Amino acid sequence: MHLLDVPYIKQRPELPSGCEATALAMALSYHGEAVDKLTLAREMPRNDVPAERNEDGTIRIWGDPEDGFVGDPFDNGITINPNPLKRVADKYRSCSLALYQQEFSIIETHTANGHPVLVWFTIHHDMPTSRIWHTPAGKAVQAPRPLHCIVVTGIDDEYVYFHDCESTEKSGKHVKVEKDRFIRIYDAMGRRALVIT
């Protein structure tokens, strides 16, 4: 198994909620595209719906990450889904591939073919907690937490290796998680990914 030599970039301190832009910067730089994470964060489409909370503090109404980044990647935000992030990636490389509900084997194939894959994952590499809010139009948004975005750099029979741009004790270059566990988390996070080809 060959680990992809993806340049490693940290999201903090500039982008406390900008893991997707940081992950995209890593994947694009692997392909020789010199664009920085702050530029990508500013280029992401935004969904500016303000959060409305229930009495217990949980979110009742917020934006749709399928439309754009919900919240502020430079401050307090949640996420952006693969399709709108693909539009940013396509400015630099026109053949990225947004994946929804695909088996993990699809990610394995792309990684083996030399393409870094952004995967919507969890911050501490644990199983997520379910969370749902609604858009003003009434659409239910599945947003398991604590949401994170990482870049897969290699896969073998036992482990998935990835760059984690956060600043926890589990973050870093070519972090590895048992393959079965990784797939369970990937599934629980809604099977979202973005292949940068």
C-alpha positions in Angstrom: 0.0 0.0 0.0 1.2 3.5 -1.0 0.4 6.5 1.1 -0.4 9.5 -1.0 2.1 12.3 -0.3 -0.5 14.9 0.5 0.8 18.2 2.0 -0.4 18.6 5.5 -2.2 21.8 6.6 -3.7 22.7 9.9 -7.0 24.5 10.1 -6.4 26.5 13.3 -6.1 29.2 14.3 -7.5 30.9 11.2 -10.4 28.5 10.5 -11.8 27.0 13.7 -14.8 25.7 11.8 -13.1 25.4 8.4 -12.0 21.8 8.1 -13.6 21.4 4.7 -11.7 24.3 3.2 -8.5 23.1 4.8 -9.0 19.5 3.6 -9.7 20.8 0.1 -6.5 22.9 0.2 -4.5 19.8 1.1 -6.1 17.7 -1.7 -5.7 20.4 -4.3 -2.1 21.1 -3.4 -1.4 17.4 -3.8 -2.3 17.9 -7.4 -0.1 21.0 -7.7 -2.8 23.6 -7.3 -1.3 26.4 -5.1 -4.4 27.8 -3.4 -4.5 28.4 0.3 -7.2 27.4 2.8 -8.3 31.0 3.5 -9.0 31.7 -0.2 -11.1 28.5 -0.4 -13.0 29.3 2.8 -13.9 32.7 1.3 -14.9 31.1 -2.0 -17.3 28.6 -0.4 -21.0 29.3 -1.0 -22.7 30.3 2.2 -26.0 29.6 3.7 -26.7 32.6 6.0 -29.8 31.3 7.8 -29.3 32.2 11.5 -29.6 29.4 14.0 -32.8 29.3 16.1 -32.5 27.2 19.2 -34.9 25.3 21.4 -35.2 26.1 25.1 -32.7 23.4 25.9 -30.1 24.9 23.6 -30.5 22.4 20.8 -30.8 23.8 17.3 -34.3 23.9 15.9 -33.9 25.8 12.6 -30.7 26.5 10.7 -29.4 26.4 7.1 -29.0 23.6 4.6 -25.3 22.5 4.0 -26.4 21.3 0.5 -26.8 25.0 -0.4 -23.6 26.2 1.2 -21.5 26.5 4.4 -23.8 26.8 7.4 -22.4 29.2 9.9 -18.9 30.9 9.6 -15.8 28.8 8.9 -13.7 31.7 10.4 -15.7 31.4 13.6 -18.7 29.3 14.6 -19.9 27.1 11.9 -20.9 23.5 11.1 -20.3 22.2 7.5 -20.8 22.3 3.8 -21.8 19.2 1.8 -19.9 17.7 -1.1 -21.9 19.2 -3.9 -21.4 22.9 -3.1 -17.8 22.2 -2.1 -17.3 20.5 -5.4 -18.2 23.8 -7.1 -15.2 25.4 -5.3 -12.9 22.5 -6.2 -14.0 22.7 -9.9 -12.6 26.2 -10.2 -9.1 24.6 -9.8 -9.7 21.0 -11.1 -12.7 20.4 -13.2 -13.3 16.7 -12.6 -13.8 16.3 -8.9 -16.5 13.9 -7.8 -19.1 14.4 -5.1 -20.1 11.1 -3.5 -23.4 10.5 -1.5 -24.4 7.2 -0.1 -21.7 5.3 -1.8 -20.1 2.1 -0.5 -16.7 2.6 1.1 -15.2 0.5 -1.6 -15.7 3.4 -4.0 -13.4 5.5 -1.8 -10.8 2.6 -1.7 -10.8 2.5 -5.5 -10.2 6.3 -5.9 -7.5 6.3 -3.3 -5.7 3.4 -4.9 -5.8 5.3 -8.2 -3.9 8.2 -6.6 -6.7 10.5 -5.8 -7.1 12.0 -2.3 -10.6 11.8 -1.0 -12.3 14.2 1.5 -14.5 12.3 3.9 -17.1 13.7 6.3 -16.0 12.2 9.6 -15.8 12.9 13.4 -13.3 15.0 15.3 -12.1 12.4 17.7 -12.7 9.4 15.4 -15.5 8.1 17.5 -19.1 7.2 16.6 -21.2 10.4 16.1 -24.2 11.6 18.1 -27.3 12.0 16.0 -28.5 15.6 15.5 -31.3 16.9 13.3 -32.6 20.4 12.6 -34.9 21.9 10.0 -34.4 24.6 7.4 -36.9 27.5 7.3 -38.6 25.6 4.4 -39.1 22.5 6.6 -36.4 20.2 5.2 -34.8 18.0 7.9 -31.0 18.2 7.9 -29.1 15.3 9.3 -26.0 16.7 11.0 -24.4 14.2 13.3 -21.8 15.5 15.6 -18.9 16.2 16.3 -18.6 16.7 12.5 -15.2 16.9 10.8 -13.7 16.6 7.4 -10.5 14.6 6.7 -8.4 13.6 3.7 -7.9 9.9 3.1 -4.3 9.2 2.0 -4.2 5.4 2.0 -6.1 2.2 2.8 -4.9 -1.3 3.4 -6.6 -4.5 4.7 -6.6 -3.3 8.3 -6.4 0.5 8.4 -7.5 3.7 6.8 -4.9 6.4 6.8 -5.8 10.1 6.6 -4.7 13.7 7.3 -6.7 15.3 10.2 -6.3 19.0 10.2 -7.7 19.6 13.7 -5.5 20.3 16.7 -6.5 17.4 19.0 -4.3 14.6 20.4 -5.6 12.4 17.5 -4.9 14.9 14.7 -2.0 14.9 12.3 -0.5 13.3 9.2 -1.4 9.8 8.1 -3.4 9.1 11.2 -4.7 5.6 11.1 -8.0 4.1 12.3 -9.1 0.5 12.0 -10.8 0.0 8.7 -14.0 -1.5 10.2 -14.3 1.3 12.7 -13.7 3.9 10.0 -16.4 2.5 7.8 -18.9 2.5 10.7 -18.2 6.2 11.3 -18.4 7.0 7.5 -21.7 5.2 7.3 -23.1 7.0 10.5 -21.9 10.4 9.1 -24.2 9.9 6.1 -21.6 8.5 3.6 -20.5 11.9 2.2 -17.2 12.3 0.4 -15.5 14.4 -2.3 -12.8 12.9 -4.7 -10.2 15.3 -6.0 -8.9 13.9 -9.3 
